[in-house]
């Protein structure tokens, strides 16, 4: 099992950007991913990066979000650009797919 810690959440106005980070307690060779959840929804995938650094994005974020991974494979990032109020959610990082390992999440709030 791996411990994951997210950081970088916060409040921003619509059109702004945030960069989320997820740091793992050990090197991750499995797929890393970012999910979001609101009180009204289940966790939904935003982006994932798997072996070979192949990225995959949800249709709703593919034009504004970029996911990357550090060379030491212990940290991955989600650069969120052109944020809108619909991106307000608790954002979680995941290692190894579902069920996999999860961080505790970080809140992102976007005001209009």
C-alpha positions, 0 to 999 in steps of 0.5 A: 500500500502507498500513502498519497498526499495531495496539495495545491487546491484552493480558491480561484476565480473563473478563468484562473489556474491551479496546479495540484500535486500528489506525492507518493510514499514510494515510487509508483510504476502503476497508473496515476490518476486524478478524480473529482467528487462533489456532494452530488456526484460519485468520483469521476476521472479527470485524467490519468497517466500510465506506463510510458507516460501515456495521458488520458483525459475526460472529455470535459477537461481535455482542452484545459488540464494537463497531467504530468509525472516527476522523473522520480515517479513519486509525484504527479501533477494536474495543471488546471487551466481555464477553470470554471465554477463546474470544476468546484469539487474535492479532487483526489489522486489515485494510484493503481486504478480503482480500488487502488490507493487514494489520497485524502483529497484537496478542495478546489473552489472556483467562483464566477 
